[in-house]
Each structure stands twice: as C-alpha cells, then as structure tokens.
C-alpha cells in the first residue's frame, strides 16, 4: 500500500534530515539550511501525513491516483532539497533540479487535494 511506503520513506528521510541538521550545528555552518528545512518538511512531515491519511481512509490509498501521487511526491521530495543544495553549493547551473523537484511536489499536492476532496464526499 502506498501509505505504508510513504510513511517508511518519510522516517528515513526525516532521520537523514535531522542528522544533517546536527552536522550543520556541530560545524556551525548553516549554508545548507534551506535544503535541510525542505528535506524535513516536504520529505519527512508531508510524506508521513499523506501516509496517515491513507491509513485512516484505506480505500483512498488503493487507487491508481494515490499511487501516482505517492511516487511523484517521493521523487519530488528527494529531488527538491538535493536541487536546493546543488544550487547553494555549485551555482545556478543546477537550477533545473529544484525547479523540477518543486513542480513534482506541487503536482503531487494537487493530486492529493483531488483525492481528499473525492474521499471526503464518499
């Protein structure tokens, strides 16, 4: 089920994001703070909330739309913060990565909105 996958990916991503934050704190170098924040919020928190929704409304998580939404968000939630880090560290030549990642996340969120609206009416 896509909800379980989303919850499992979210805790791994959140653990990585937290460890990255600890490393930044130890080094007192917060250059990658924007990537860290997006990794935790978009990759950790949102994925977990989506997974919980699919647990509360299991029928919503069995649809092809939910699977598409889940995979789009998982990929986007990883590409987006990595893209931000690349732009911060390497420059604007890597700007396509956070743009693509953010568009994937936005599309996944739009699909989730459709899923929630449909399942709340059922």
N, C-alpha and C positions, 0 to 999 in steps of 0.2 A: 504494500500500500504506500502511496506517495507520501502520506502524512508521516508515517514512521521513518521513511527515508529522510524527509525534511528535518525531522527532529534529531536524527542521528548526525546528519551533516552539520546542523546548527551547533550542536555541542562541541564538535571537533573544531569548527571554525571559531567559535567563541573562546575555546581554550587557547587556540593559536593566537587569537587577537589579544587575549589577556596576557599571555606570555610575551608578546611583542610589546605591550604597554609596560610591563615590568622591566623588560630590557631597556626600553627608552628611558624609564625613570632611573635605572641604575646608571646609565650612561649620561644622563642629563642632556640628552639630545632628542628633542621632540619634533624633528624635521618631518617625520612620517606620521605625526598625529592625525592629519586628515584621513590617511589611509587606514590607520588603526580604528578611528571612530566609525568609518563606513563599514569596515570589516565586522566590527562588533554589532552595529545596529542592523545593517542590511543583511549580513551573513549569519549573525548569531540570533538576534532577537526576532527579526521578522520571520525567518525560516521556522523558528520554534513556534511562534504564534500561528503561522499557517498550519503547521503540523497539528497543533492543538485543535484548531478549528475542524480539521479533517477527522480528528478523533471524536469530537463532540457530534459532528454531523457526518458519520461514516459514508453515507450514500454520496455525499458531495465529493469525497476523495476517490471514488471509484470511476469517475468519468474520464474520458479522454482529455477533456478540457483541463481537469485538475492535474493530470499527469503532465500535460504540456506546460501548464502554469508552474508546476513544481520544478521541472527541469530548466525552464527559462530562468527562474529565479535563482536556482542553484548556480548555474553557469554565470549569470549576471552578477551575483553576489560575490563571486570569486574574481571575475574579470575586472569589475569596477574598482575595488580597492587596490588591486595589483596595478591597474592602469594609473590610478592616482599616484601610487608610489613611483612608478616609472617616470611620470611627468615631473614629479618633485625632484627626483634624483638625476634623471637623464635629459629632461627638457621637453619642449613642445613637439618634438618629432614623434613622441609616443602618445599624442593627444587622442588618437583614434581609439585607443584601448579603454580609457574611462568613458568616452562617449558611447561606444558600443555597449559596454557594461551597464551604464546608466539607462540606456534605451531598453536593454533586455529586462532590467529590473522594473522599469516603468510599464513595459508591456505585460510582464508577469503580474504586476499590481492591478492593471486594468482587467486582466482575465480573472484575477481573484475577486475583484469587485463584482464582475458578472456572476461568478459562482455564488458569492454571498447573497446577492440580490435574488438569484434564482432559488436558492435553497431556503431563504427566509420566507419566500412566498409559498413554499411547498408545505 
